[in-house]
Each structure stands twice: as C-alpha cells, then as structure tokens.
Amino acid sequence: MKKNLLIGFIMLFATLFATSAVMAEMPGSDADALWRYISKTSPYQKWSFWPDHLGMQEGRAPHGPKHKVYVNAKALAAETPPLEYGSIQVKENFNMAGELKAITVMYKIKDYNPADGDWFWVKYSPDGKAAKAGKPAGCIGCHGTRAKNDFVIVHDFK
Ligand code: HEC
C-alpha cells in the first residue's frame, strides 16, 4: 500500500517535471530558436493538419502554388478563436514541381504584439534561414483581413 503511494507520488512529480520542461522549452520571439524548436525539439512534420485542410493543398500568391500546413497540438485544440498561447502553424510552400521553396510560420506568443493577435511571423528558406521575422507589415496586412478568425486563413472556426 505504502509502496503504491510512493510510486504514485514519483509518477506525479515525473509528470509535473516533464510538463514544466516542455513548457520551458518553448522559444521566445527569436527566429533561430523557433527554427530549432520546430526542426529538432518538436519536429513539425510529426504534428497534425487542420481537419479541413489535410496534406498537400493548392495555394495562392504570395505563397507557393502548393502547400502543406502543419499545426501543433495547442493550435489544433482551439475550437473558437483566439488560439492558445504556444500555438504554432508551419506552412511548407512548394513550386509546381513539388520542390520546397519556403517555410512560413506563425507562432502565438503572449504579449508579443497584442494589437495584431500576438503572432510572431517568420519566413524561412528551406534550410532554416530567416528572411523575414517579427511583425512584417505584409504578413499582418494580408492575414489581418481574417483578424476575427485569429489571422488564420486555411481553417475556419465554427
Ligand atoms: C497577400 C496575402 C498574404 C501575405 C502577404 C502573407 N500571407 Fe500567409 N497566407 C495567405 C493565404 C491566402 C493563405 C492560405 C493558403 C494559401 O493560399 O497559400 C496563407 C496561409 C498562411 C499560413 C498557414 C496558416 C493560415 O493562417 O492559414 C501561414 C503560417 C502563413 N500564411 C504565414 C505567412 C507569413 C509568415 C507571411 C509573411 C512573411 C505571410 N503569411 C504573408 C496570404 C498571405
């Protein structure tokens, strides 16, 4: 009996420790740290798709003609906007031949930019070099037409 209680406590603390470690690992508004997070700590290819936007899809300018949008568990959990802090959307942009040309990311960070949904925006080359990062007027201007949907374009909240 006592042993079970002890094991229970150990498991509880292990869970709490693991949870806090995962949370502590979330990067700040830093494009290189975010790239490490989505490529190594929590590789985005293992995440999910929005249920209404599965796998390869056709896209519009300025992104490529084809794309995939991966979302992490926090983003996927959102039933109504806004998305939870810590939500990340990663969009792979391909040309017609199916070659990866750019990776565009939206990452929701508390108090980062309250006027425009607290999104941190980055456009990466396929090897993870940030071409644009932060609060680019272009990203915000265009996605801002969907501010009521928390700046998300490919998924409609019910
Ligand atoms: C002129 C309009 C426009 C601009 C500028 C723009 N986007 Fe988008 N974005 C779109 C459209 C339209 C989609 C829907 C998918 C598609 O058609 O490619 C989209 C989809 C996305 C997605 C998938 C999640 C979602 O919200 O649907 C991400 C991530 C994204 N864009 C990031 C960015 C980043 C980062 C920038 C700036 C570097 C940017 N976008 C600039 C129009 C734009």
Backbone and ligand atoms as CSV (ligand in chain L), in Angstrom:
chain,resi,resn,atom,element,x,y,z
A,1,MET,N,N,0.839,-1.214,0.000
A,1,MET,CA,C,0.000,0.000,0.000
A,1,MET,C,C,0.873,1.263,0.000
A,2,LYS,N,N,1.784,1.312,1.004
A,2,LYS,CA,C,2.679,2.475,1.081
A,2,LYS,C,C,3.521,2.595,-0.175
A,3,LYS,N,N,3.922,1.423,-0.667
A,3,LYS,CA,C,4.760,1.411,-1.865
A,3,LYS,C,C,3.995,2.025,-3.049
A,4,ASN,N,N,2.719,1.641,-3.169
A,4,ASN,CA,C,1.904,2.186,-4.263
A,4,ASN,C,C,1.794,3.705,-4.176
A,5,LEU,N,N,1.643,4.166,-2.929
A,5,LEU,CA,C,1.520,5.604,-2.712
A,5,LEU,C,C,2.804,6.309,-3.166
A,6,LEU,N,N,3.921,5.685,-2.797
A,6,LEU,CA,C,5.219,6.258,-3.154
A,6,LEU,C,C,5.368,6.304,-4.681
A,7,ILE,N,N,5.010,5.173,-5.310
A,7,ILE,CA,C,5.109,5.129,-6.782
A,7,ILE,C,C,4.206,6.201,-7.388
A,8,GLY,N,N,3.030,6.349,-6.810
A,8,GLY,CA,C,2.087,7.374,-7.284
A,8,GLY,C,C,2.707,8.755,-7.226
A,9,PHE,N,N,3.356,9.065,-6.103
A,9,PHE,CA,C,3.988,10.381,-5.955
A,9,PHE,C,C,5.110,10.570,-6.966
A,10,ILE,N,N,5.909,9.514,-7.119
A,10,ILE,CA,C,7.027,9.617,-8.067
A,10,ILE,C,C,6.495,9.903,-9.470
A,11,MET,N,N,5.421,9.200,-9.833
A,11,MET,CA,C,4.861,9.415,-11.175
A,11,MET,C,C,4.295,10.820,-11.311
A,12,LEU,N,N,3.644,11.292,-10.249
A,12,LEU,CA,C,3.071,12.642,-10.293
A,12,LEU,C,C,4.179,13.680,-10.502
A,13,PHE,N,N,5.255,13.541,-9.731
A,13,PHE,CA,C,6.339,14.517,-9.851
A,13,PHE,C,C,7.045,14.403,-11.211
A,14,ALA,N,N,7.168,13.173,-11.688
A,14,ALA,CA,C,7.801,12.985,-13.002
A,14,ALA,C,C,6.967,13.695,-14.066
A,15,THR,N,N,5.632,13.574,-13.966
A,15,THR,CA,C,4.740,14.218,-14.937
A,15,THR,C,C,4.872,15.737,-14.849
A,16,LEU,N,N,4.847,16.249,-13.606
A,16,LEU,CA,C,4.958,17.696,-13.430
A,16,LEU,C,C,6.281,18.199,-13.985
A,17,PHE,N,N,7.332,17.447,-13.736
A,17,PHE,CA,C,8.664,17.842,-14.197
A,17,PHE,C,C,8.706,17.854,-15.725
A,18,ALA,N,N,8.156,16.781,-16.308
A,18,ALA,CA,C,8.164,16.676,-17.776
A,18,ALA,C,C,7.361,17.824,-18.378
A,19,THR,N,N,6.205,18.127,-17.778
A,19,THR,CA,C,5.353,19.193,-18.308
A,19,THR,C,C,6.081,20.532,-18.241
A,20,SER,N,N,6.713,20.818,-17.087
A,20,SER,CA,C,7.376,22.115,-16.968
A,20,SER,C,C,8.574,22.179,-17.902
A,21,ALA,N,N,9.247,21.040,-18.116
A,21,ALA,CA,C,10.387,21.036,-19.035
A,21,ALA,C,C,9.925,21.358,-20.452
A,22,VAL,N,N,8.798,20.767,-20.868
A,22,VAL,CA,C,8.271,21.024,-22.206
A,22,VAL,C,C,7.909,22.494,-22.345
A,23,MET,N,N,7.259,23.059,-21.303
A,23,MET,CA,C,6.860,24.454,-21.382
A,23,MET,C,C,8.074,25.369,-21.408
A,24,ALA,N,N,9.083,25.023,-20.609
A,24,ALA,CA,C,10.278,25.854,-20.555
A,24,ALA,C,C,11.000,25.860,-21.899
A,25,GLU,N,N,10.811,24.786,-22.660
A,25,GLU,CA,C,11.493,24.693,-23.945
A,25,GLU,C,C,10.891,25.583,-25.028
A,26,MET,N,N,9.675,26.102,-24.827
A,26,MET,CA,C,9.066,26.935,-25.867
A,26,MET,C,C,9.955,28.163,-26.090
A,27,PRO,N,N,10.300,28.443,-27.349
A,27,PRO,CA,C,11.182,29.584,-27.609
A,27,PRO,C,C,10.474,30.925,-27.423
A,28,GLY,N,N,11.274,32.000,-27.359
A,28,GLY,CA,C,10.716,33.350,-27.346
A,28,GLY,C,C,10.561,33.848,-28.774
A,29,SER,N,N,10.536,35.178,-28.944
A,29,SER,CA,C,10.355,35.754,-30.282
A,29,SER,C,C,11.715,35.842,-30.968
A,30,ASP,N,N,12.271,34.674,-31.257
A,30,ASP,CA,C,13.611,34.574,-31.832
A,30,ASP,C,C,13.544,33.547,-32.965
A,31,ALA,N,N,13.798,33.996,-34.191
A,31,ALA,CA,C,13.595,33.136,-35.360
A,31,ALA,C,C,14.500,31.898,-35.328
A,32,ASP,N,N,15.755,32.049,-34.871
A,32,ASP,CA,C,16.662,30.896,-34.840
A,32,ASP,C,C,16.217,29.880,-33.783
A,33,ALA,N,N,15.801,30.386,-32.609
A,33,ALA,CA,C,15.331,29.492,-31.547
A,33,ALA,C,C,14.043,28.781,-31.989
A,34,LEU,N,N,13.197,29.496,-32.688
A,34,LEU,CA,C,11.951,28.892,-33.166
A,34,LEU,C,C,12.259,27.805,-34.201
A,35,TRP,N,N,13.241,28.066,-35.054
A,35,TRP,CA,C,13.620,27.048,-36.047
A,35,TRP,C,C,14.145,25.780,-35.365
A,36,ARG,N,N,14.993,25.975,-34.332
A,36,ARG,CA,C,15.498,24.805,-33.595
A,36,ARG,C,C,14.326,24.034,-32.985
A,37,TYR,N,N,13.364,24.767,-32.456
A,37,TYR,CA,C,12.214,24.122,-31.815
A,37,TYR,C,C,11.414,23.291,-32.838
A,38,ILE,N,N,11.105,23.883,-33.981
A,38,ILE,CA,C,10.238,23.167,-34.945
A,38,ILE,C,C,11.000,22.134,-35.782
A,39,SER,N,N,12.341,22.211,-35.779
A,39,SER,CA,C,13.084,21.222,-36.554
A,39,SER,C,C,13.687,20.125,-35.668
A,40,LYS,N,N,14.006,20.460,-34.403
A,40,LYS,CA,C,14.668,19.465,-33.539
A,40,LYS,C,C,13.851,19.085,-32.306
A,41,THR,N,N,13.484,20.085,-31.490
A,41,THR,CA,C,12.795,19.796,-30.221
A,41,THR,C,C,11.464,19.107,-30.480
A,42,SER,N,N,10.691,19.677,-31.406
A,42,SER,CA,C,9.373,19.119,-31.711
A,42,SER,C,C,9.164,19.179,-33.228
A,43,PRO,N,N,9.762,18.234,-33.965
A,43,PRO,CA,C,9.751,18.342,-35.439
A,43,PRO,C,C,8.317,18.455,-35.990
A,44,TYR,N,N,8.108,19.539,-36.746
A,44,TYR,CA,C,6.733,19.844,-37.148
A,44,TYR,C,C,6.125,18.783,-38.073
A,45,GLN,N,N,6.988,18.025,-38.785
A,45,GLN,CA,C,6.419,17.001,-39.693
A,45,GLN,C,C,5.637,15.937,-38.926
A,46,LYS,N,N,5.854,15.890,-37.594
A,46,LYS,CA,C,5.112,14.907,-36.799
A,46,LYS,C,C,3.820,15.490,-36.229
A,47,TRP,N,N,3.544,16.765,-36.499
A,47,TRP,CA,C,2.330,17.383,-35.986
A,47,TRP,C,C,1.124,16.955,-36.833
A,48,SER,N,N,0.021,17.688,-36.638
A,48,SER,CA,C,-1.225,17.349,-37.348
A,48,SER,C,C,-1.531,18.384,-38.420
A,49,PHE,N,N,-2.575,18.080,-39.183
A,49,PHE,CA,C,-3.143,19.063,-40.108
A,49,PHE,C,C,-4.477,19.516,-39.529
A,50,TRP,N,N,-4.930,20.705,-39.904
A,50,TRP,CA,C,-6.304,21.078,-39.585
A,50,TRP,C,C,-7.212,20.055,-40.264
A,51,PRO,N,N,-8.295,19.608,-39.604
A,51,PRO,CA,C,-9.151,18.581,-40.226
A,51,PRO,C,C,-9.766,19.033,-41.557
A,52,ASP,N,N,-9.900,20.349,-41.752
A,52,ASP,CA,C,-10.469,20.842,-43.016
A,52,ASP,C,C,-9.369,21.301,-43.981
A,53,HIS,N,N,-8.112,20.871,-43.743
A,53,HIS,CA,C,-7.014,21.289,-44.630
A,53,HIS,C,C,-5.900,20.238,-44.568
A,54,LEU,N,N,-6.229,19.032,-45.020
A,54,LEU,CA,C,-5.323,17.884,-44.860
A,54,LEU,C,C,-4.293,17.794,-45.983
A,55,GLY,N,N,-3.033,17.584,-45.607
A,55,GLY,CA,C,-1.986,17.276,-46.593
A,55,GLY,C,C,-1.758,18.377,-47.605
A,56,MET,N,N,-1.325,17.961,-48.810
A,56,MET,CA,C,-0.975,18.922,-49.860
A,56,MET,C,C,-2.230,19.608,-50.396
A,57,GLN,N,N,-2.148,20.950,-50.485
A,57,GLN,CA,C,-3.288,21.740,-50.950
A,57,GLN,C,C,-2.801,22.761,-51.970
A,58,GLU,N,N,-3.713,23.225,-52.808
A,58,GLU,CA,C,-3.340,24.289,-53.741
A,58,GLU,C,C,-3.428,25.625,-53.032
A,59,GLY,N,N,-2.466,26.515,-53.348
A,59,GLY,CA,C,-2.424,27.801,-52.660
A,59,GLY,C,C,-2.457,28.983,-53.605
A,60,ARG,N,N,-2.421,30.149,-52.986
A,60,ARG,CA,C,-2.483,31.389,-53.745
A,60,ARG,C,C,-1.222,32.203,-53.491
A,61,ALA,N,N,-0.993,33.227,-54.329
A,61,ALA,CA,C,0.098,34.166,-54.096
A,61,ALA,C,C,-0.183,34.896,-52.780
A,62,PRO,N,N,0.833,35.302,-52.013
A,62,PRO,CA,C,2.251,35.273,-52.359
A,62,PRO,C,C,2.933,33.957,-51.985
A,63,HIS,N,N,2.193,33.040,-51.351
A,63,HIS,CA,C,2.804,31.760,-51.002
A,63,HIS,C,C,2.868,30.911,-52.278
A,64,GLY,N,N,3.433,29.715,-52.211
A,64,GLY,CA,C,3.607,28.912,-53.421
A,64,GLY,C,C,2.307,28.353,-53.961
A,65,PRO,N,N,2.363,27.763,-55.163
A,65,PRO,CA,C,1.155,27.172,-55.758
A,65,PRO,C,C,0.657,25.927,-55.026
A,66,LYS,N,N,1.529,25.322,-54.223
A,66,LYS,CA,C,1.120,24.156,-53.436
A,66,LYS,C,C,1.659,24.299,-52.020
A,67,HIS,N,N,0.954,23.758,-51.074
A,67,HIS,CA,C,1.440,23.879,-49.700
A,67,HIS,C,C,0.867,22.803,-48.783
A,68,LYS,N,N,1.533,22.663,-47.627
A,68,LYS,CA,C,1.003,21.860,-46.524
A,68,LYS,C,C,1.073,22.745,-45.283
A,69,VAL,N,N,0.067,22.684,-44.451
A,69,VAL,CA,C,0.074,23.461,-43.201
A,69,VAL,C,C,-0.007,22.498,-42.016
A,70,TYR,N,N,1.069,22.475,-41.225
A,70,TYR,CA,C,1.121,21.637,-40.023
A,70,TYR,C,C,0.774,22.502,-38.806
A,71,VAL,N,N,0.042,21.939,-37.860
A,71,VAL,CA,C,-0.281,22.686,-36.636
A,71,VAL,C,C,0.075,21.841,-35.415
A,72,ASN,N,N,0.548,22.519,-34.360
A,72,ASN,CA,C,0.887,21.766,-33.148
A,72,ASN,C,C,-0.381,21.484,-32.328
A,73,ALA,N,N,-0.233,20.712,-31.273
A,73,ALA,CA,C,-1.401,20.255,-30.506
A,73,ALA,C,C,-2.182,21.423,-29.913
A,74,LYS,N,N,-1.455,22.467,-29.489
A,74,LYS,CA,C,-2.143,23.619,-28.902
A,74,LYS,C,C,-3.031,24.312,-29.922
A,75,ALA,N,N,-2.532,24.464,-31.131
A,75,ALA,CA,C,-3.338,25.107,-32.174
A,75,ALA,C,C,-4.551,24.234,-32.498
A,76,LEU,N,N,-4.292,22.957,-32.641
A,76,LEU,CA,C,-5.358,22.024,-33.020
A,76,LEU,C,C,-6.480,21.987,-31.977
A,77,ALA,N,N,-6.121,22.264,-30.725
A,77,ALA,CA,C,-7.104,22.183,-29.635
A,77,ALA,C,C,-8.119,23.325,-29.674
A,78,ALA,N,N,-7.807,24.380,-30.411
A,78,ALA,CA,C,-8.683,25.559,-30.399
A,78,ALA,C,C,-10.006,25.274,-31.106
A,79,GLU,N,N,-11.105,25.467,-30.383
A,79,GLU,CA,C,-12.423,25.301,-31.011
A,79,GLU,C,C,-12.979,26.625,-31.482
A,80,THR,N,N,-12.609,27.680,-30.766
A,80,THR,CA,C,-13.018,29.026,-31.174
A,80,THR,C,C,-11.780,29.914,-31.081
A,81,PRO,N,N,-11.705,30.946,-31.930
A,81,PRO,CA,C,-10.562,31.859,-31.811
A,81,PRO,C,C,-10.700,32.696,-30.534
A,82,PRO,N,N,-9.606,33.202,-29.940
A,82,PRO,CA,C,-8.231,33.067,-30.397
A,82,PRO,C,C,-7.597,31.727,-30.023
A,83,LEU,N,N,-6.515,31.394,-30.739
A,83,LEU,CA,C,-5.748,30.188,-30.415
A,83,LEU,C,C,-4.999,30.412,-29.104
A,84,GLU,N,N,-4.690,29.310,-28.443
A,84,GLU,CA,C,-3.954,29.364,-27.179
A,84,GLU,C,C,-2.526,29.872,-27.426
A,85,TYR,N,N,-1.941,30.535,-26.389
A,85,TYR,CA,C,-0.524,30.889,-26.499
A,85,TYR,C,C,0.304,29.618,-26.614
A,86,GLY,N,N,1.345,29.674,-27.463
A,86,GLY,CA,C,2.140,28.476,-27.697
A,86,GLY,C,C,1.708,27.764,-28.977
A,87,SER,N,N,0.592,28.209,-29.565
A,87,SER,CA,C,0.153,27.602,-30.834
A,87,SER,C,C,1.135,27.952,-31.947
A,88,ILE,N,N,1.409,26.970,-32.802
A,88,ILE,CA,C,2.299,27.208,-33.949
A,88,ILE,C,C,1.672,26.606,-35.202
A,89,GLN,N,N,1.741,27.365,-36.296
A,89,GLN,CA,C,1.360,26.844,-37.612
A,89,GLN,C,C,2.593,26.936,-38.503
A,90,VAL,N,N,2.930,25.835,-39.158
A,90,VAL,CA,C,4.080,25.805,-40.064
A,90,VAL,C,C,3.569,25.478,-41.459
A,91,LYS,N,N,3.879,26.355,-42.407
A,91,LYS,CA,C,3.397,26.170,-43.773
A,91,LYS,C,C,4.572,25.905,-44.702
A,92,GLU,N,N,4.575,24.735,-45.329
A,92,GLU,CA,C,5.590,24.422,-46.343
A,92,GLU,C,C,5.056,24.900,-47.689
A,93,ASN,N,N,5.869,25.693,-48.385
A,93,ASN,CA,C,5.447,26.255,-49.671
A,93,ASN,C,C,6.254,25.623,-50.806
A,94,PHE,N,N,5.546,25.029,-51.760
A,94,PHE,CA,C,6.190,24.310,-52.870
A,94,PHE,C,C,5.915,25.002,-54.194
A,95,ASN,N,N,6.825,24.785,-55.162
A,95,ASN,CA,C,6.526,25.244,-56.519
A,95,ASN,C,C,5.734,24.145,-57.245
A,96,MET,N,N,5.411,24.390,-58.512
A,96,MET,CA,C,4.580,23.430,-59.259
A,96,MET,C,C,5.239,22.056,-59.346
A,97,ALA,N,N,6.591,22.061,-59.381
A,97,ALA,CA,C,7.330,20.793,-59.493
A,97,ALA,C,C,7.390,20.047,-58.158
A,98,GLY,N,N,6.835,20.656,-57.111
A,98,GLY,CA,C,6.813,19.992,-55.810
A,98,GLY,C,C,8.079,20.195,-54.993
A,99,GLU,N,N,8.917,21.165,-55.403
A,99,GLU,CA,C,10.125,21.458,-54.617
A,99,GLU,C,C,9.798,22.450,-53.507
A,100,LEU,N,N,10.347,22.191,-52.338
A,100,LEU,CA,C,10.116,23.070,-51.194
A,100,LEU,C,C,10.873,24.386,-51.405
A,101,LYS,N,N,10.158,25.496,-51.384
A,101,LYS,CA,C,10.777,26.790,-51.653
A,101,LYS,C,C,10.896,27.678,-50.423
A,102,ALA,N,N,9.957,27.580,-49.515
A,102,ALA,CA,C,9.983,28.426,-48.309
A,102,ALA,C,C,9.111,27.801,-47.234
A,103,ILE,N,N,9.418,28.188,-46.000
A,103,ILE,CA,C,8.618,27.734,-44.865
A,103,ILE,C,C,8.169,28.980,-44.103
A,104,THR,N,N,6.871,29.161,-44.024
A,104,THR,CA,C,6.341,30.331,-43.320
A,104,THR,C,C,5.652,29.870,-42.041
A,105,VAL,N,N,5.923,30.619,-40.974
A,105,VAL,CA,C,5.477,30.171,-39.653
A,105,VAL,C,C,4.739,31.287,-38.912
A,106,MET,N,N,3.710,30.897,-38.192
A,106,MET,CA,C,3.005,31.803,-37.268
A,106,MET,C,C,3.058,31.164,-35.882
A,107,TYR,N,N,3.526,31.940,-34.914
A,107,TYR,CA,C,3.723,31.428,-33.548
A,107,TYR,C,C,3.101,32.422,-32.580
A,108,LYS,N,N,2.187,31.954,-31.769
A,108,LYS,CA,C,1.424,32.830,-30.873
A,108,LYS,C,C,2.154,32.994,-29.534
A,109,ILE,N,N,2.627,34.214,-29.256
A,109,ILE,CA,C,3.409,34.477,-28.044
A,109,ILE,C,C,2.707,35.544,-27.197
A,110,LYS,N,N,2.508,35.222,-25.934
A,110,LYS,CA,C,1.800,36.144,-25.032
A,110,LYS,C,C,2.476,37.515,-24.987
A,111,ASP,N,N,1.671,38.549,-25.171
A,111,ASP,CA,C,2.106,39.954,-25.087
A,111,ASP,C,C,3.144,40.358,-26.153
A,112,TYR,N,N,3.303,39.540,-27.187
A,112,TYR,CA,C,4.302,39.891,-28.206
A,112,TYR,C,C,3.825,41.057,-29.073
A,113,ASN,N,N,2.554,41.006,-29.478
A,113,ASN,CA,C,2.015,42.063,-30.345
A,113,ASN,C,C,0.484,42.083,-30.223
A,114,PRO,N,N,-0.003,42.530,-29.054
A,114,PRO,CA,C,-1.440,42.433,-28.762
A,114,PRO,C,C,-2.323,43.102,-29.824
A,115,ALA,N,N,-1.815,44.151,-30.474
A,115,ALA,CA,C,-2.641,44.860,-31.463
A,115,ALA,C,C,-2.992,43.952,-32.637
A,116,ASP,N,N,-2.137,42.981,-32.935
A,116,ASP,CA,C,-2.363,42.114,-34.092
A,116,ASP,C,C,-2.294,40.639,-33.721
A,117,GLY,N,N,-2.993,40.284,-32.676
A,117,GLY,CA,C,-3.181,38.872,-32.354
A,117,GLY,C,C,-2.010,38.156,-31.709
A,118,ASP,N,N,-0.970,38.918,-31.300
A,118,ASP,CA,C,0.186,38.297,-30.639
A,118,ASP,C,C,0.867,37.211,-31.472
A,119,TRP,N,N,0.841,37.352,-32.798
A,119,TRP,CA,C,1.543,36.383,-33.646
A,119,TRP,C,C,2.958,36.852,-33.942
A,120,PHE,N,N,3.897,35.921,-33.884
A,120,PHE,CA,C,5.281,36.147,-34.317
A,120,PHE,C,C,5.383,35.463,-35.682
A,121,TRP,N,N,5.745,36.220,-36.706
A,121,TRP,CA,C,5.734,35.726,-38.086
A,121,TRP,C,C,7.154,35.483,-38.580
A,122,VAL,N,N,7.402,34.389,-39.278
A,122,VAL,CA,C,8.727,34.176,-39.871
A,122,VAL,C,C,8.582,33.530,-41.239
A,123,LYS,N,N,9.429,33.992,-42.150
A,123,LYS,CA,C,9.575,33.310,-43.438
A,123,LYS,C,C,10.992,32.759,-43.490
A,124,TYR,N,N,11.115,31.431,-43.605
A,124,TYR,CA,C,12.420,30.765,-43.650
A,124,TYR,C,C,12.701,30.225,-45.048
A,125,SER,N,N,14.001,30.130,-45.371
A,125,SER,CA,C,14.397,29.347,-46.539
A,125,SER,C,C,14.255,27.875,-46.126
A,126,PRO,N,N,14.270,26.929,-47.091
A,126,PRO,CA,C,14.090,25.527,-46.716
A,126,PRO,C,C,15.130,25.019,-45.710
A,127,ASP,N,N,16.308,25.668,-45.648
A,127,ASP,CA,C,17.308,25.215,-44.670
A,127,ASP,C,C,17.289,26.036,-43.378
A,128,GLY,N,N,16.222,26.793,-43.168
A,128,GLY,CA,C,16.025,27.408,-41.860
A,128,GLY,C,C,16.632,28.781,-41.645
A,129,LYS,N,N,16.985,29.483,-42.736
A,129,LYS,CA,C,17.482,30.860,-42.583
A,129,LYS,C,C,16.286,31.802,-42.639
A,130,ALA,N,N,16.174,32.683,-41.648
A,130,ALA,CA,C,15.034,33.597,-41.605
A,130,ALA,C,C,15.236,34.755,-42.577
A,131,ALA,N,N,14.311,34.923,-43.523
A,131,ALA,CA,C,14.362,36.033,-44.459
A,131,ALA,C,C,13.586,37.218,-43.893
A,132,LYS,N,N,12.498,36.911,-43.202
A,132,LYS,CA,C,11.694,37.948,-42.555
A,132,LYS,C,C,11.255,37.397,-41.225
A,133,ALA,N,N,11.213,38.244,-40.192
A,133,ALA,CA,C,10.766,37.750,-38.892
A,133,ALA,C,C,10.228,38.889,-38.046
A,134,GLY,N,N,9.292,38.581,-37.222
A,134,GLY,CA,C,8.764,39.571,-36.291
A,134,GLY,C,C,7.338,39.939,-36.616
A,135,LYS,N,N,7.161,41.239,-36.939
A,135,LYS,CA,C,5.813,41.749,-37.208
A,135,LYS,C,C,5.762,42.346,-38.611
A,136,PRO,N,N,6.132,41.588,-39.666
A,136,PRO,CA,C,6.175,42.184,-41.008
A,136,PRO,C,C,4.793,42.712,-41.413
A,137,ALA,N,N,4.793,43.957,-41.900
A,137,ALA,CA,C,3.523,44.589,-42.276
A,137,ALA,C,C,2.812,43.774,-43.348
A,138,GLY,N,N,3.590,43.136,-44.244
A,138,GLY,CA,C,2.977,42.346,-45.314
A,138,GLY,C,C,2.163,41.188,-44.759
A,139,CYS,N,N,2.779,40.363,-43.925
A,139,CYS,CA,C,2.084,39.204,-43.336
A,139,CYS,C,C,0.824,39.678,-42.597
A,140,ILE,N,N,1.009,40.687,-41.756
A,140,ILE,CA,C,-0.103,41.137,-40.904
A,140,ILE,C,C,-1.201,41.780,-41.746
A,141,GLY,N,N,-0.795,42.576,-42.752
A,141,GLY,CA,C,-1.788,43.257,-43.575
A,141,GLY,C,C,-2.712,42.280,-44.264
A,142,CYS,N,N,-2.129,41.237,-44.847
A,142,CYS,CA,C,-2.931,40.291,-45.612
A,142,CYS,C,C,-3.726,39.357,-44.679
A,143,HIS,N,N,-3.069,38.772,-43.711
A,143,HIS,CA,C,-3.771,37.880,-42.771
A,143,HIS,C,C,-4.744,38.660,-41.888
A,144,GLY,N,N,-4.511,39.983,-41.767
A,144,GLY,CA,C,-5.374,40.826,-40.948
A,144,GLY,C,C,-6.803,40.898,-41.457
A,145,THR,N,N,-6.993,40.569,-42.735
A,145,THR,CA,C,-8.363,40.538,-43.262
A,145,THR,C,C,-9.150,39.422,-42.572
A,146,ARG,N,N,-8.440,38.531,-41.879
A,146,ARG,CA,C,-9.066,37.415,-41.159
A,146,ARG,C,C,-8.838,37.546,-39.646
A,147,ALA,N,N,-8.752,38.799,-39.169
A,147,ALA,CA,C,-8.470,39.030,-37.740
A,147,ALA,C,C,-9.510,38.335,-36.856
A,148,LYS,N,N,-10.762,38.308,-37.303
A,148,LYS,CA,C,-11.810,37.676,-36.489
A,148,LYS,C,C,-11.602,36.164,-36.382
A,149,ASN,N,N,-10.865,35.599,-37.322
A,149,ASN,CA,C,-10.547,34.166,-37.302
A,149,ASN,C,C,-9.133,33.973,-36.725
A,150,ASP,N,N,-8.688,34.942,-35.907
A,150,ASP,CA,C,-7.349,34.974,-35.315
A,150,ASP,C,C,-6.240,34.905,-36.380
A,151,PHE,N,N,-6.453,35.600,-37.512
A,151,PHE,CA,C,-5.451,35.749,-38.580
A,151,PHE,C,C,-5.176,34.434,-39.332
A,152,VAL,N,N,-5.937,33.397,-39.025
A,152,VAL,CA,C,-5.756,32.103,-39.691
A,152,VAL,C,C,-6.594,32.091,-40.959
A,153,ILE,N,N,-5.987,31.654,-42.065
A,153,ILE,CA,C,-6.707,31.664,-43.344
A,153,ILE,C,C,-7.211,30.278,-43.734
A,154,VAL,N,N,-6.397,29.249,-43.560
A,154,VAL,CA,C,-6.765,27.938,-44.113
A,154,VAL,C,C,-7.795,27.163,-43.294
A,155,HIS,N,N,-8.068,27.627,-42.075
A,155,HIS,CA,C,-9.011,26.886,-41.227
A,155,HIS,C,C,-10.099,27.832,-40.734
A,156,ASP,N,N,-11.343,27.406,-40.853
A,156,ASP,CA,C,-12.461,28.209,-40.344
A,156,ASP,C,C,-12.936,27.650,-39.024
A,157,PHE,N,N,-12.973,28.519,-38.014
A,157,PHE,CA,C,-13.538,28.085,-36.731
A,157,PHE,C,C,-15.045,28.162,-36.838
A,158,LYS,N,N,-15.704,27.202,-36.246
A,158,LYS,CA,C,-17.169,27.154,-36.345
A,158,LYS,C,C,-17.777,28.218,-35.436
L,1,HEC,C1,C,-1.060,38.834,-49.902
L,1,HEC,C2,C,-1.565,37.985,-48.847
L,1,HEC,C3,C,-0.619,37.239,-47.907
L,1,HEC,C4,C,0.578,37.668,-47.369
L,1,HEC,C5,C,1.316,38.962,-47.612
L,1,HEC,C6,C,1.014,36.598,-46.488
L,1,HEC,N1,N,0.128,35.562,-46.489
L,1,HEC,FE1,FE,0.246,33.852,-45.383
L,1,HEC,N2,N,-1.426,33.165,-46.294
L,1,HEC,C7,C,-2.142,33.813,-47.306
L,1,HEC,C8,C,-3.151,32.927,-47.855
L,1,HEC,C9,C,-4.135,33.262,-48.969
L,1,HEC,C10,C,-3.032,31.716,-47.139
L,1,HEC,C11,C,-3.869,30.445,-47.365
L,1,HEC,C12,C,-3.043,29.383,-48.016
L,1,HEC,C13,C,-2.586,29.704,-49.417
L,1,HEC,O1,O,-3.421,30.077,-50.247
L,1,HEC,O2,O,-1.378,29.592,-49.674
L,1,HEC,C14,C,-1.965,31.912,-46.161
L,1,HEC,C15,C,-1.578,30.958,-45.226
L,1,HEC,C16,C,-0.545,31.126,-44.319
L,1,HEC,C17,C,-0.204,30.188,-43.281
L,1,HEC,C18,C,-0.986,28.929,-42.932
L,1,HEC,C19,C,-1.895,29.222,-41.737
L,1,HEC,C20,C,-3.016,30.185,-42.055
L,1,HEC,O3,O,-3.086,31.249,-41.437
L,1,HEC,O4,O,-3.848,29.886,-42.919
L,1,HEC,C21,C,0.902,30.665,-42.647
L,1,HEC,C22,C,1.637,30.025,-41.480
L,1,HEC,C23,C,1.255,31.909,-43.293
L,1,HEC,N3,N,0.355,32.168,-44.294
L,1,HEC,C24,C,2.332,32.713,-42.924
L,1,HEC,C25,C,2.643,33.923,-43.518
L,1,HEC,C26,C,3.825,34.713,-43.200
L,1,HEC,C27,C,4.863,34.360,-42.154
L,1,HEC,C28,C,3.781,35.824,-44.007
L,1,HEC,C29,C,4.781,36.945,-44.119
L,1,HEC,C30,C,6.166,36.584,-44.339
L,1,HEC,C31,C,2.576,35.710,-44.820
L,1,HEC,N4,N,1.912,34.557,-44.500
L,1,HEC,C32,C,2.193,36.653,-45.760
L,1,HEC,C33,C,-1.952,35.103,-47.700
L,1,HEC,C34,C,-0.872,35.902,-47.367
